[in-house]
Amino acid sequence: MLAINTTEATQNHASGILIDFDEYDVTWYEADLNENKDPVKLLMEACEEKEYALTIDSKGTVIEINGVENDGSSSWGLWYVENGGSTQWIKSDSYDIDASAYAAVAWAFRSEGNIPTVAVDYTGVCVYGYSQAHKIVTLSPVATESVASLNASNIIIGTDYYSNYPDSINQRKATGEITVTGTYTDPNYEIVVKLNPDMIVGDGSQFNQVQLCKTARSNFSAVVLYPGDDIQTIYNNTYITSIAICYDLAFDMVKENDDTAMEEIDHAVTSVPHKDIKVMVALSADASPYVAGSDTYIDDMLGKIYLTNAFSSFDGWSHINTEMISSYNPDLIIIVNDQYEATQSDWDIMYNNLHAMWRATTAYANKEIYLLTGKSTDLASRSVPRFPQMVELLAEICYPDAYDLESMPKYLGDNYTDYLVYTKHLGYI
């Protein structure tokens, strides 16, 4: 895979070639694309330096790299991402392209329908070739947690007002070691610049963060994360963060731990009879709340444990009218809202004040309505690497017999980790 400078890359951002063997299994080779723009010659140079065997047949087709050889299902191909903010991979029809003309170009071993590993951020800027970061500013809780999951929270020097996990972030804010750079929606450019960071990590779901990163790139390195619509995006965001700050080996551990946790959760829920449960996840107990539809990380998590999202026919987080709640009739409702305390009295207040349409559901009749508040609200509302903890809470709520529980508490707050079995270790410092 070739990764090159774009018009937004900083002067410290190198160019070069990467070879993509499998998802997240990518090798970087730095090269001057102004001197050599031929992707085949660049591949030859990379393989020579890395001591990779390279086989090109008489027709000029790449057959094998470092023992990975074309077979009936997968083959080596040349891919590129166009300049100008694109993030989509396109497979090249030939090898005869100018490598310097694209945001990224990839030699990747893939089967039909699969694309190379993510190589550009949300703004289409290549994430490879930066120097190792020693001072990082994060502009959102998701950005902060992505960096912290890589065991790099100690080099965060500035972050937004709402970043509060891991606990060391709050502690260092209190002592002044970490500067508050503004709010999630309104980061302060002057404060960020004054901190003189090696890397800025922003969140693509917030326009002002994207604009700050684009502006800052004239003098600073910056990476913008993708909006977290699913688990794959969480992994991609963690990966591009690890590459940009040169903590890529730490990503391997994050991915391994998360995958292992998800396997353990899957084993638990598949060891008991399947329950055909329609679940509604709402952001409030209002008469007309926002609910998780398709293309949300909540929808993806529900699917991972074989549950049905009652509002999967809606796109994203959707504002529904009151009548829809009774019409879609969820079997179980989870309310994510930090306006309540995690107490029986607050749950009673919430439950007893629900609108009539909420009361017309199976969930209400069976008292299958759960409240996530306090720190569990953060867990449920952030698309971050510790997502298996949220998956496990969902599993415990919906499959209590898989955990030898008669039932889960109807409310969870700061103590949510007390109920985790397989994912307690996924917290980081």
N, C-alpha and C positions, 0 to 999 in steps of 0.2 A: 504494500500500500504506500502510495506517495502522499506525503503531507507537506504543504507548501505555505509560504506567506500569503496572506490576503491583504487587501487594502487597509484592513482594520488592525492587523497584527502589529505588535510593537517592535521596536528595533532589537529587543532581546530575544525575539521569537525566531528560532532557527527554521530551516527548511530541510526536507529530506525524504527518504523513502521508508515505508513500513511494509512488512510482509505479514499478511493476515492468515494464519493457519486455521483458526477457529474463533468462535465468539470470545472476545477478550483475551485471546492468545495472539498477541501482535508484537512484532519486533521492529524497533526503530533504528534507522541508519541515516545519519545526517549527511546531506549532500547539497552542493551549490547548484540549484536548478537554473541559474543564469548561465552556467557553463555547460550543463548537460540536461537537456529537456526530453531526451528519448527514454521512455519508460522501460524499454527492454534493456538498454545499456545500463540504466540505473539499477535494475534488478540484478544484472550481472555483477556490478560493483558491490552491491549489498551482500550478495551471496559469497563473493570472494572474501570480503572483510569478515563476515560472520562464519566463514568456513562451512557454508551450506552447499550440499550437492545441488546442482541445477541441471535439468535436462530439458533441452529444446529440440524438437524433432526437425526433420528436413524441411517441413513446411513452415517452420518458424513458430510453432505452437509450444507454449510452455506446458510441459508434461509433468514435471516433478520438481519439488523444492524441498530439500532437507528430508528426504524420505517420504514426503507426503505426495502421493502420485494420483493422477486422474484415474477415476474408476467409473463404474456404470452409473453412479448416482451423483458424484461430486467432481468438480474440475476447477482448475485455476482459470481465473478470468480477470480482465482489466476493467475497473470501475472508476467513476469519478463523481465528484460533487461540484456543481457549477459555482462560480463566483457570484457575488451579489446577494448573499444572504440565504441561499438555498441550503437545505439540510438533507435533501433526498439523494440517495445513491442512484446512479444510472450506469448500466452495464454498457461498455464500449463495444461497438461492432468490429473494431480493429485495434491493433496495437499502435497504429500510426497516429498518435496524438501528441500535442505539446503539453507536457506535464506541468509546465509553469503557468498554463492558462486556466487552471482550476483551483478551487479551494482545497481539494484533496483528490488524490488518484490512488486506487487500490489494486494491488495484486492480491486476490483473495480466493481461497479454496472454499467453494460453496456448492450446495446442491440447488436444484431448480427451485425458485421461489424464495430463497434465503439471500439476505444482503450482508455486506461486510459489517464489521464492528463499527459502532459509532465513532467518528473521527473529528466531527465538528461540533461546536456548541450550538445553542438555540439560535444564535445570530449568524451561523454559517462560517464561523472562524475556526480554523484548525486548532486542536488542543495540544498537539505534540510540539516538542522542541523548546519549551520554556525552561529557564534555569530553576533549580530547586528553590522553593519559597521558604522564607524565614519569617516573614511578616505578612499575615493575611487579614484582609477585611471581608467579612461576610455581611450580606445585606438582608438576609431573611433567616428565619428559624430553620428552614429546609437546607439552606446553604451552610449554616452553622453546624447542623447535625451531620451533614454529608462530610464536612471536613473533620469533625470530631470522631466519626466512625472509623476514620483512617489513622486514629491516634495522633492527630495533629492539632488538637484543640489548644495545646500549649503555645502555638505560634499564631493564634488569633489575637490581633491587637485592637480590633474594632468590630462591632457588630450592631445590629439593630436593637431597638428597645425591647422587642418581644422575644428575642432569643433567650431561652432559659434552660436549655438542656444541652449537655449534661450539667450537673450542679456546679461544676468547676467554672462554668461560664458566669453564673450569678456571683460566685465568690470573687472572681477576678474583676467583674464589673464593680462590685462593692469596694474593692481596694484601689480601683483606678487603673489596674493593669490593662483592662479592656475599656476602650472608649465607646460610648454610645454614639452611633453615627446617624441617628434619626429613626423614623418609624418604618414599618414595612412598606407603606405607600409613599413615604416622603423622605428618602435618604438625603442626607446633607452632603453635597459634593465638596464643599469647602473643608468640612471636617475630614472626609475621606482623603482628600489630597494632602492635608496637613500631616496625616499619619504616615504618608510616604510608603505605602505597602508594596510588597513584591508581587502580590496577586490579589485581585478583587474577585469575589465569587458572588454573582447576582442570581436572581430568580426570574426566569422568563415569564412567569405568570403575572408579573407586576411591571407595567409599562415604564414607570419612572426608574426602576432598577435597570431595565434594559437600556434606557437612554443614558443613565449615568455611566454604565460600563462602556457604551459606545464612545461617549465623550472622553472618558478617562484613558482610552486606548492610545491617545496621542502621546502619553507619557508613562502609562502603567500597563501591566499585564492584567487581563480580565477574562473570565470565563462566565458564560451565562447558562444556567441550568434550564432544562426543558420543563414545562408544566407537567406535574406528576399525575398522569392519567391512569397509569397502571404499574404493576410491579416491574415490568421490563424497563420502564422509564426510570424507576428508582435505581435499578442497577446501572443503567446507562449514565445517569447523573453522578452516581458515586464513582463510576469508572472515569468519566472525563475530568472529574475533580482530582482524582488520584494521578492521572496523567499530567494535568496542568501544573500540579504542585510537586510532581516527582515523588509521589508516595504510591506508585503502582503496585508494589509488592504487598502493601497493606490491603489493597482492594481484593487481592486473591483470598486473604483471610476473611474479609467481610463476606464475600460471596460464598465461600465454603461454609462459614458458620450459619448464614441465612439458609442456604440450601439444606444443610443438615437439620436445622430446626424445622423447616417446612416438611421434610421427609418424616420426621418424628410426629408432627401434628397430623399428617396424612395417615400415618399408621394408626394413630389413636382413633381418629374419626371413622376410619374404614373397618375398625375392629368391632364396631357395634352396628346394629341395624340402621339403615339409612332413614332419615326423616325428611319428608318432602315439606320443607318449611319455606314460606314466603316471608322474607325479611324486609322491613322498611327501616332505613337509617335516615333520621331527620336531624337538622341542626337547631331545632327548637321545638317546644311544645305548643307553638302558636297554632291558631286555627288553620292558617295556610303556610306551612313551613317550606323550607328548602329541603329536598330529599336527594339522596344519591341515585343517579340514573346510570346508564351505561357510560363507558369511557370515563370512569372514575376509579381511583385505586380501591375504594370500598367495594365497588361492583366486582372488581378483579379478585379481591380477597374473599368475598362471599363464594365466588365460583370455585376457588381453590379448595374449599371445604364442602363443596357439593350442595350449596344452598342457593335458593332462588331469590334474586333481587326483585321485590314486588314492583319496582318502578324501572325495570331495565328497558322498557320501551321509550323512556325519556333519555335525552342526551345530556350528560354532565350533571352538575348540581342544578336541579330544576325547582322553580317556585311553583308549587301546585296549589290548586284551589281546594277548599275544604271538602267538597263532595267527592273528590278523587280518593280521599283516604278511605272512606267506607266502600267506595266502588271497587278499589283494588284490594281491599280487605286483607291486610297482612296478618299472618299468624303470630308474628313477633315483631316488636318495635324497639329500636334502640335510639335514644335521644342523646345527642352529643351537645352539651351546653354547660358552660361554667358559671351560669347565673345561680345555680343551686349548690347546696352543700351535700356531701355524700352521707346523708342521714336518713333514717326512716321518716322523720317528720317532714323533711323537704320532699322526699319521694311521695308521701301522702298528699302534700299540697299540690304537687305537679299532677298526680293521678286524678285527684278529685276535682281539679279545675280544667280538665281536658274538654275540648269542644264536643258537642253531641255527635259529630261525625267520627271523631276518634272513638267515642264510646260504642259506636255501631260496628266495631271490628272484632274479629276473633281474638286478637291480641289483648284488647281491653277486657273482654269477657273472661279470659283465662289469666288475667293479670300478668301477661307476658310482655311487659313494658319495662325496659331497662334504662337507667340513667347513667351516662358517663360524664363525670364532671372533674374539676381540679386537673391534676396532671394527666389523668386518663383522657381528658378532652384533647390535650396536645397530641397524645399518641394517636387518637382517632382522626385527627384533622390534618396531620402532616404526612406527606408522602416521603418517608425517610427510611434509611437502612434498617432501623429496628422494627420494620413493619411486621415481621413474624410474631412480635409480641401482641399486636392487635389481632392478627389472625388467630392466635391461641385464645385470646379473650372471647372472640366470636365463637370459636369452637367450644369453649367451656360453657358459654351461655346456651348454645343450641344443642350441644351433645354432652350434657353433664354426666351421663352414664359412662362416657368414654374416659372420664376423669374420676370415676368413683365418687361423684358428687350427687346428692339428691337434687340440688339446684344451686345455681349461682345467686349471690346477693343481687337484689334488684337495683342497687346503686354501687358504683365504683368511683373512687376519687384518687387521692394521692397514694393510696395503698394498693393500687392495682397489681403491683409486682408480687404481692403476697400470694396471689392466686396463680402465678405463672409456674409451670412445671418444666417445660422444655426450652423456654426462651429467656429465662431470668438472666442468663449470662450474656445476653445480647446488649445489655446496657453498656455504655462506655463512659470513660472519664476524660 
